[in-house]
Amino acid sequence: MRVITLAGSPRFPSRSTALLNACQQRLERRGVEVTPWNLHNFEPEDLLYARFDSPALQALKVDLAAADGVIVATPVYKASFSGGLKTLLDLLPERALEHKVVLPLATGGTVAHMLAVDYALKPVLNALKAQEVLHGVFADDSQITHYDRTPELQPGLLQRLDASLETFWQALSRRHLPLAAAV
């Protein structure tokens, strides 16, 4: 199985990448091949000027085509996900997430931003024809400390993350059932 992680924070390192790194470690222990991507893989001009022929965008599209699942993490700014991530998602083809299981993750300064995943990010992921967009995980900033050094995630957050990753794993596994077993 292959999974792409996509960090939508303009900052690196960030709380969003700390969440993705925790996911990557847990999935790799299960034998999943994880390829990390973040906004810093793209030239800012390529994103701002909508350069659909950008080499980095072409490489991401190849990786996405080979992936079974995608984990997207973003900070929440002004009650929505990051503008950089929106710009990148806008450059993807309409069916970029077709046949993919997607797990959205978000971080924000207050739990008041918790619903941003449902009201802002999920509709865009659905517009990219994701097969299944799972219930996401929101972490407020206090639940991820030292993200710029050795990140520490609070135990409650880790439990929610592990539960979501189990659901993600099960959804990915369903995609790999032999056709006869699925009937």
Contacts in CASP RR format, 6 or more apart in sequence:
PFRMAT RR
TARGET T0000
AUTHOR 0000-0000-0000
METHOD contacts of the structure
MODEL  1
MRVITLAGSPRFPSRSTALLNACQQRLERRGVEVTPWNLHNFEPEDLLYA
RFDSPALQALKVDLAAADGVIVATPVYKASFSGGLKTLLDLLPERALEHK
VVLPLATGGTVAHMLAVDYALKPVLNALKAQEVLHGVFADDSQITHYDRT
PELQPGLLQRLDASLETFWQALSRRHLPLAAAV
1 31 0 8 1.000
1 32 0 8 1.000
1 33 0 8 1.000
1 68 0 8 1.000
1 69 0 8 1.000
1 172 0 8 1.000
1 176 0 8 1.000
2 32 0 8 1.000
2 33 0 8 1.000
2 34 0 8 1.000
2 35 0 8 1.000
2 66 0 8 1.000
2 67 0 8 1.000
2 68 0 8 1.000
2 69 0 8 1.000
3 27 0 8 1.000
3 32 0 8 1.000
3 33 0 8 1.000
3 34 0 8 1.000
3 35 0 8 1.000
3 67 0 8 1.000
3 68 0 8 1.000
3 69 0 8 1.000
3 70 0 8 1.000
3 71 0 8 1.000
3 172 0 8 1.000
4 34 0 8 1.000
4 35 0 8 1.000
4 36 0 8 1.000
4 37 0 8 1.000
4 60 0 8 1.000
4 63 0 8 1.000
4 64 0 8 1.000
4 67 0 8 1.000
4 69 0 8 1.000
4 70 0 8 1.000
4 71 0 8 1.000
5 20 0 8 1.000
5 23 0 8 1.000
5 24 0 8 1.000
5 34 0 8 1.000
5 35 0 8 1.000
5 36 0 8 1.000
5 37 0 8 1.000
5 70 0 8 1.000
5 71 0 8 1.000
5 72 0 8 1.000
5 73 0 8 1.000
6 20 0 8 1.000
6 37 0 8 1.000
6 38 0 8 1.000
6 70 0 8 1.000
6 71 0 8 1.000
6 72 0 8 1.000
6 73 0 8 1.000
6 85 0 8 1.000
6 88 0 8 1.000
7 14 0 8 1.000
7 16 0 8 1.000
7 17 0 8 1.000
7 20 0 8 1.000
7 36 0 8 1.000
7 37 0 8 1.000
7 38 0 8 1.000
7 39 0 8 1.000
7 73 0 8 1.000
7 74 0 8 1.000
8 16 0 8 1.000
8 38 0 8 1.000
8 39 0 8 1.000
8 72 0 8 1.000
8 73 0 8 1.000
8 74 0 8 1.000
8 75 0 8 1.000
8 81 0 8 1.000
8 82 0 8 1.000
8 84 0 8 1.000
8 85 0 8 1.000
8 88 0 8 1.000
9 15 0 8 1.000
9 16 0 8 1.000
9 17 0 8 1.000
9 38 0 8 1.000
9 39 0 8 1.000
9 73 0 8 1.000
9 74 0 8 1.000
9 75 0 8 1.000
9 82 0 8 1.000
10 39 0 8 1.000
10 82 0 8 1.000
10 84 0 8 1.000
11 75 0 8 1.000
12 38 0 8 1.000
12 39 0 8 1.000
12 40 0 8 1.000
13 147 0 8 1.000
13 148 0 8 1.000
13 151 0 8 1.000
14 75 0 8 1.000
14 107 0 8 1.000
14 147 0 8 1.000
15 75 0 8 1.000
15 107 0 8 1.000
15 108 0 8 1.000
15 139 0 8 1.000
15 141 0 8 1.000
15 144 0 8 1.000
15 147 0 8 1.000
15 151 0 8 1.000
16 73 0 8 1.000
16 74 0 8 1.000
16 75 0 8 1.000
16 105 0 8 1.000
16 106 0 8 1.000
16 107 0 8 1.000
17 38 0 8 1.000
17 73 0 8 1.000
17 147 0 8 1.000
18 144 0 8 1.000
18 147 0 8 1.000
18 151 0 8 1.000
18 153 0 8 1.000
19 73 0 8 1.000
19 105 0 8 1.000
19 107 0 8 1.000
19 137 0 8 1.000
19 139 0 8 1.000
19 144 0 8 1.000
19 153 0 8 1.000
19 161 0 8 1.000
20 36 0 8 1.000
20 71 0 8 1.000
20 73 0 8 1.000
20 105 0 8 1.000
21 151 0 8 1.000
22 151 0 8 1.000
22 153 0 8 1.000
22 158 0 8 1.000
22 161 0 8 1.000
23 34 0 8 1.000
23 71 0 8 1.000
23 103 0 8 1.000
23 105 0 8 1.000
23 161 0 8 1.000
23 165 0 8 1.000
24 34 0 8 1.000
24 36 0 8 1.000
26 161 0 8 1.000
26 162 0 8 1.000
26 165 0 8 1.000
27 34 0 8 1.000
27 165 0 8 1.000
27 169 0 8 1.000
28 34 0 8 1.000
30 169 0 8 1.000
32 169 0 8 1.000
32 172 0 8 1.000
35 63 0 8 1.000
35 67 0 8 1.000
37 60 0 8 1.000
37 63 0 8 1.000
39 47 0 8 1.000
39 82 0 8 1.000
39 84 0 8 1.000
39 85 0 8 1.000
39 88 0 8 1.000
41 56 0 8 1.000
41 60 0 8 1.000
42 54 0 8 1.000
42 56 0 8 1.000
42 57 0 8 1.000
42 88 0 8 1.000
43 54 0 8 1.000
43 56 0 8 1.000
45 51 0 8 1.000
46 54 0 8 1.000
46 56 0 8 1.000
46 57 0 8 1.000
47 84 0 8 1.000
47 87 0 8 1.000
47 88 0 8 1.000
47 91 0 8 1.000
48 87 0 8 1.000
50 87 0 8 1.000
50 90 0 8 1.000
50 91 0 8 1.000
51 57 0 8 1.000
51 91 0 8 1.000
52 91 0 8 1.000
54 91 0 8 1.000
57 88 0 8 1.000
57 91 0 8 1.000
57 92 0 8 1.000
60 92 0 8 1.000
61 92 0 8 1.000
61 93 0 8 1.000
61 96 0 8 1.000
64 70 0 8 1.000
64 92 0 8 1.000
64 96 0 8 1.000
64 97 0 8 1.000
64 100 0 8 1.000
67 100 0 8 1.000
68 100 0 8 1.000
68 101 0 8 1.000
68 172 0 8 1.000
68 175 0 8 1.000
68 176 0 8 1.000
69 100 0 8 1.000
69 101 0 8 1.000
69 102 0 8 1.000
69 103 0 8 1.000
69 168 0 8 1.000
69 172 0 8 1.000
70 97 0 8 1.000
70 100 0 8 1.000
70 101 0 8 1.000
70 102 0 8 1.000
70 103 0 8 1.000
70 130 0 8 1.000
71 102 0 8 1.000
71 103 0 8 1.000
71 104 0 8 1.000
71 105 0 8 1.000
71 168 0 8 1.000
72 85 0 8 1.000
72 102 0 8 1.000
72 103 0 8 1.000
72 104 0 8 1.000
72 105 0 8 1.000
72 121 0 8 1.000
72 125 0 8 1.000
73 104 0 8 1.000
73 105 0 8 1.000
73 106 0 8 1.000
73 107 0 8 1.000
74 81 0 8 1.000
74 82 0 8 1.000
74 85 0 8 1.000
74 104 0 8 1.000
74 105 0 8 1.000
74 106 0 8 1.000
74 107 0 8 1.000
74 121 0 8 1.000
75 81 0 8 1.000
75 82 0 8 1.000
75 106 0 8 1.000
75 107 0 8 1.000
75 108 0 8 1.000
76 106 0 8 1.000
76 107 0 8 1.000
76 108 0 8 1.000
76 109 0 8 1.000
76 113 0 8 1.000
76 116 0 8 1.000
77 83 0 8 1.000
79 113 0 8 1.000
79 116 0 8 1.000
79 120 0 8 1.000
80 86 0 8 1.000
80 116 0 8 1.000
80 120 0 8 1.000
81 106 0 8 1.000
81 116 0 8 1.000
81 117 0 8 1.000
81 120 0 8 1.000
81 121 0 8 1.000
81 124 0 8 1.000
86 124 0 8 1.000
89 124 0 8 1.000
89 125 0 8 1.000
89 128 0 8 1.000
92 128 0 8 1.000
94 127 0 8 1.000
94 128 0 8 1.000
94 129 0 8 1.000
95 128 0 8 1.000
95 129 0 8 1.000
96 128 0 8 1.000
96 129 0 8 1.000
97 125 0 8 1.000
97 128 0 8 1.000
97 129 0 8 1.000
97 130 0 8 1.000
97 131 0 8 1.000
98 128 0 8 1.000
98 129 0 8 1.000
98 130 0 8 1.000
98 131 0 8 1.000
99 131 0 8 1.000
99 175 0 8 1.000
100 130 0 8 1.000
100 131 0 8 1.000
100 132 0 8 1.000
101 130 0 8 1.000
101 131 0 8 1.000
101 132 0 8 1.000
101 134 0 8 1.000
101 168 0 8 1.000
101 171 0 8 1.000
101 172 0 8 1.000
101 175 0 8 1.000
102 125 0 8 1.000
102 130 0 8 1.000
102 132 0 8 1.000
102 133 0 8 1.000
102 134 0 8 1.000
103 134 0 8 1.000
103 136 0 8 1.000
103 137 0 8 1.000
103 164 0 8 1.000
103 165 0 8 1.000
103 167 0 8 1.000
103 168 0 8 1.000
104 117 0 8 1.000
104 121 0 8 1.000
104 122 0 8 1.000
104 125 0 8 1.000
104 133 0 8 1.000
104 134 0 8 1.000
104 136 0 8 1.000
104 137 0 8 1.000
105 117 0 8 1.000
105 136 0 8 1.000
105 137 0 8 1.000
105 138 0 8 1.000
105 139 0 8 1.000
105 161 0 8 1.000
106 113 0 8 1.000
106 114 0 8 1.000
106 116 0 8 1.000
106 117 0 8 1.000
106 121 0 8 1.000
106 136 0 8 1.000
106 137 0 8 1.000
106 138 0 8 1.000
106 139 0 8 1.000
107 138 0 8 1.000
107 139 0 8 1.000
107 140 0 8 1.000
107 141 0 8 1.000
107 144 0 8 1.000
108 138 0 8 1.000
108 139 0 8 1.000
108 140 0 8 1.000
108 141 0 8 1.000
109 140 0 8 1.000
109 141 0 8 1.000
110 140 0 8 1.000
111 138 0 8 1.000
111 140 0 8 1.000
113 138 0 8 1.000
114 138 0 8 1.000
116 138 0 8 1.000
117 136 0 8 1.000
117 138 0 8 1.000
122 133 0 8 1.000
125 133 0 8 1.000
126 133 0 8 1.000
131 175 0 8 1.000
132 171 0 8 1.000
134 164 0 8 1.000
134 167 0 8 1.000
134 168 0 8 1.000
134 171 0 8 1.000
135 164 0 8 1.000
135 167 0 8 1.000
136 164 0 8 1.000
137 157 0 8 1.000
137 160 0 8 1.000
137 161 0 8 1.000
137 164 0 8 1.000
139 153 0 8 1.000
139 157 0 8 1.000
142 154 0 8 1.000
143 153 0 8 1.000
143 154 0 8 1.000
143 156 0 8 1.000
143 157 0 8 1.000
144 151 0 8 1.000
144 152 0 8 1.000
144 153 0 8 1.000
144 154 0 8 1.000
144 157 0 8 1.000
145 151 0 8 1.000
145 152 0 8 1.000
146 152 0 8 1.000
153 161 0 8 1.000
174 182 0 8 1.000
END
